[in-house]
Every structure is written in C-alpha cells, then in structure tokens.
C-alpha cells in the first residue's frame, strides 16, 4: 500500500491527506504496510503512533508530501 500511495500523483496524495477520516485510514494502512515490508523499528514505532494519533501525523505528512512526494518514514 505504501508503494501504491507513492505512485499516485501528488494531487491525489494531497486530496487523500486533506480529508480527515480518509487521512487517518490512509495513514494507518500505509504505515502498517511499510512496516510489514521493511520490518524496521522506526516504521513500527511510527505505525503505532499513527494508529492512536493519526490526525496529528496526517497534517504533518500533508506538508511532508507536498515537499517530498512520500510520507515520513514510509518511502517503501
């Protein structure tokens, strides 16, 4: 799912991250799929944090995505 998100156009990524409930769902799915792919401790910690505090990370990721075209620690 992280690869799918990264392949989307920047406009689609931004729209997905702008809608609050969709944002949280996309964050959870992308983070856990990135962890399953990389098995990194950093991606695990971020996936757990996003599960509980997804809206805060969502707005941060919106800005990060505008700059770098991928989510923070989910460049899988």
Secondary structure, 3 states (H helix, E strand, C coil): CHHHHHHCCHHHHHHHHHCHHHHHHHHHHHHHHHHHHHCCHHHHHHHHHHHHHHHHHHHHHHHHHHHHCCCCCCCC
